[in-house]
Amino acid sequence: MPENRGQKTLHELGTYFDKENVKPPIDDPEKITLQSAPENIKAVNRYFKSGAYDFEILLVLLFPAIILILLLIFQRRSGSAQAEIEKIPEKDFDFIEMVRLQKGLEEFDRDFLLQLSFEAGLKPIYQILIDKDAFEKIEEELIDSISERGERADANKRVRYLRKLKLKLF
């Protein structure tokens, strides 16, 4: 028969808990009264203090809270670009749509260019679609921001895509 290397049988565990005199916090449910509530709380606390549950309870409470906070942060971050696009006046948006259709751009292309315009603070927002100088200014700002992060601008997907759009627009 193989040895139980450090493992206890269920019978041994049962006798171990009997030796420790671990009892349920409330022996008789009828004894629960309003006057004995503090005593019952202390009894429950003593019952659960027999193990090291403090750290586990802290993790169980903190883990979902951290996940919820992260989800809220990402939700607000991703919704901000769409919210900015929705704030564009209807006449401006109609003009942007007309230029998009004339130049053969997709909706994704339009959203990408508008996002870059918002990031650069370009006014009026549709200027990126009709003014080559404004387009080149935004392109330079994008290249500068990528270079500041230590990346090569030529290898960046956003810069390459912006250059393809430049060929379509001008």
N, C-alpha and C positions, 0 to 999 in steps of 0.2 A: 504494500500500500504506500503511495507516494506521501511524502511529508507535506504538512501544511506550513510552508515557509512564511511565518508571520501572519497567517490568516487564521481567523477564529471561526469556529463553527457557530451556527445559530444558537445552539444550546449554551455554548460558552458566553456568547453575547448576552443571552437572556439572564444568565446568572451574574454577569458583570453589572447589568443594570439593576438587578435586585440588590446587589451589594451596595450600590451607590444610593439606594433608597430614593430613586427617582419616581415620584408619584405624579399623577395628573394634578393640575392646579386646583381643581374643584372635585372633591370626592362625590358629593351629592348635589345634583342640579337644583334641588328644592331649597338648599341653603343660600342661594343667591338672593340677596336683598339689596335695597338701596344703601343701607348702612354698611354692608360688607363690600361694597364696590371697590374702595381703595385696597382692601385686603385681597380681593380677587385679582386686582391689577398687579399687586405685588407678587401674588402667587404665580400668575402667568409669567411675569417677568423672571422670577426665580426658575421656573420650569424651562424657559427658553435660554436662560443664561448658562445652563449646564453645557451648552455647546458654544463654539465660537461663530455665531451667526451675524455679528455686527457688521463685518466687512461684506458678507454676502448680501445682506439687506441693503447696505449702502450701494453696492453695485447694481442691484435690481432696481433701485430707485433712480440712480443717476444715468444708467445706460439708456432707458427710453427717453429721458429728458434731453440728453445730449443729441440723440437721433432726431427728436422733434425740432430742436433748435436748428440743427443743420439743415433739415428739410425746409424750414421756414426761410432760412437765409438763401438757399438755392432757389426757392420759389420766387422770392422777391427779386433776386438778381436776374433770373431768366425772364420775368414778366416786365422788366423795366424797358427793354427795347421795344416790345410790342406796345406798351403804354405810350411811349414817345410817338410811335407811328400813328396811333389813334388820335393824338392831339393835333395832328396836322389839319389845317382848315380844309374844308371840302373842295374849294376851288383849287387850292394848291395840289391836293391829292388827285383831282381829275386831270390837272395838267401833267403831273408825274406819270399817271397812267397812260396818257396820250403819248408822251415821249417814250415810255417803256414799250408800248405797242409799235410805234414807228421805228424804233431802233432794234426791235426783235429781242428784247430782254425778257427774261423769266421773272416771275414774282420774287424768287429768291434773290436774283440780281438786284432788283429794286430795293428789297429789304436790306441787303448787304450795303448798298451804296447809301441808303438813308441812315443806317446805323453808323457808318463812318462819318457822315455829315453831322449827326448829333454829337458824336465823340469829339469832333473837331470844333463844334460850335458854329458851324457855317450857317449864315443867314442870308438870304432865304434858303430854305432847306433844299429846294429843287435845283439850286445853282450848280450842284455837282453834275447834273445831267446835261446842262447846256453850255457851261463855261469850262473851257479846257484849262485855263489858269487855276480855277478853283479845284478842279480835279487833280491837277499836278501838285497843288498845295497840300491837299489831303493825302496824296500818295507819299509826298516827302515826310509828312508828319507820321504816317504809319511806318515808314522805313526808319525814321529816327527813334520811334518808340521801341521798335524791334531791336535796333542796334544798341539801345540803352540796356536792354535785358541781356545783351551779350550773344544774341543769335545773329546768324547771317540772314540778311534780308532776301537774298536771292533764293534761299532754301525755304523760306516761309511760304506756306500755302496761300495765306491771305494776300500777300504781295503779288504772287504769281497770278492769282485769280483777278485781282484788281487790274493788273496789266492786260489781261485778256479782255476785261470789260472796257478798258481804255480803247483798245482796237475796234471794238464794236461801236462805241459811242462817237469817236472822233476820227 
